[in-house]
Amino acid sequence: MVAGFFLMWPLGRVYGALNWPTFHSWGLLHGAFFSAWPTLSIFTFLALGYVRLFPRVEDTPLLIVGLVWGLLLTGFLGIGAYLSASAIYGLLAITAAVVAALSFFARHKLSLALLVVSPVVFFNMQFLLGLMSLPMREFLFDSALDSFDKTKWPLIFALIGWGLGSVASAILKRPPATV
């Protein structure tokens, strides 16, 4: 978790240098760290598998690529109000293609699809801050529905990619039929 916290600094620098939204330094200071910190902590956990002292998770390179794509997707969907519908659906279609390609090679296909969407989920879980306010029930219910609505489409497209990758993997690994 500590390494994930310290990785937010280079993430902000990269996003700032590329002029990308959401995870630049200003964005991280104003709430985007709710998504970046847990995502970078998971990234650190996966990357530590390459160090001999730590156990390695199966499908580590695929999970890292999926997590990085999820962070990029979250960065652009974070400004979804400023994107056109075609840009948003283009990002979601790329998500389905990335998840399908990664799922084709992964052993734990569903875990990979859910990990790709996890930064989006973390980004939209900021409504939990409302637990500290007095009119908690209304705020929590409205915010939870809004967060689900924002998370629904990336999850659907990731699951479509998971299904496509799983079907392609099953078809290509099937033994030839005997006549």
N, C-alpha and C positions, 0 to 999 in steps of 0.2 A: 504494500500500500504506500509505503514511503517512496519507493522508486516511481510508482505511478504518479505521485504528487510532483516529484521533481521532473518527470517527463513532460509535464504541462508547459514548462518554460520553453523547451525546444519546439513543442507543438505550436505554441503561440507565435514563436519566431518564424516558423515555416509558413504558417497560415498568413502572417502579416507580410512576409516577403512576397508571397504569391498573390497577395491581395484577395484571399479567399474569405468567405464569411464565417461567422459564428465562433470559430475557435482561435481567432487572432487574440492578441494579448488583452485588448479591451473587452472582447466577448467573454474570455475566460474569467476576467475580474467581475463581470456582471452577470454571472449565472451559468455560463456554459461549462464550468468546471463540474457541475452535477453530472454531466455526461462524460466529460473527458477523464476525470479522475478514476472512476470505476473501470472504464474501458482501458485506460493505460495500465491500471493495476492488473487486469486480466492479461493484457499484452505482456507485461513484465513476467507474470507467472508462467506464461507459455514460453517466453524467450529464455527464462532460467532453465528450462529443460535441456538446453544445449550446454549448460555447465554441468560437469561431471557430478557434482555433489547433490544435484537436485533431480528428482524423477522427471522423466519426459512423458508428456501426454501423447497418446496416439493421435496421429493426424496433425501434429503441431504446425508444420508449415502451412497447411491448408487453413487451419484455424486462424493463424496469424494474418494470412491474406484476407480471409473473410472479415476479420475484426477491423483491419485497416480500411477495407471497403465500407464497412458499416460506419466507421468514423467519418469518412469522406461523405457518405450519403447523409449522415446526420448534419454535417456542416452545411450542406446545401439545402436540405429540407428545413433546417432551422430558420431559413429566410423564405420559406415557401410562399408567404404572402406576396413576395416580390417576384416570384418566378411565374412564368406562364404555365398553363395546364400541360402543354406539350413538353416543356422542360421537365416538369415533375414526373409525367408518365415516362419520359425517356430515361430519367434516373431510376425509376422503378423497374423498367424493362431491363436496364443494365444490371440491376440487382438480381433479377430473375436469371439472367444469363450467367452472371458470376456465380450465384449459388448453384445453378445447374452444372456448370463446369467443375466447381469444387466438389459438389456432391457426387459427381461421377467417380472421382478418385478416392473420396473419403470412406472410411469404414463406419463412422458415426454421422450419418447424413443429416438427421434431424437436429442433432446438437449443433452442427455447423450452421444450418439455416437459422436456428434461433440465436446463435452467437452473432451472426451478421446483423440481426435486427436489435440486438441488445443495446447498442449506443442510442438508437432512436427511443427505445423504452426508457433508458436512463434520462435522456434529455426531456422527455415528457412527464417524468415523475416529479417534477418540481412542485406539483400541486401538494405534495406532502408537507411543504412548508406551511400550508394553510392550517395544519393541525394546531398551530399555536394561536390562532385567532379565535375570537368568541363565537361568531356565527359559523361554527365549524361544519355542521352537518350539511347545510346548503352548499357552502363553498366546496367541501370535499366531494360531494356528489356531482355537482356541475363540473368541477375540474377533472374528476375522474372520467366522466363521459367525454369531455373534450380531449383528454389525453388518449383515451381509447380510440377516438375518432382519428387522431393524428397518427396513431401507431398502427391502425388497422390495415391501411394500404401497403406499407412496407412489409408487414407480416404476411399479407396475402401473396404478394409478389415473391417473397422469399420462399413461401411454401409451394408456390407454383414451380419455382426453380428447383426446390428439393424434389418435387414429384417428377419433373422432367429428368433430372440427374439420376434419380433412383430407377426410373423406367429404362433409361438408356443404359445404365450399368447392368440392369438385369437382362436386357435383351442381348447385349454384347458379351456377357459372361455365360450365357446359356449354351450348353453343349449342343453340337449339331444333331439334328434329328436323323435317325437311322431309317432307311427305307426297307 
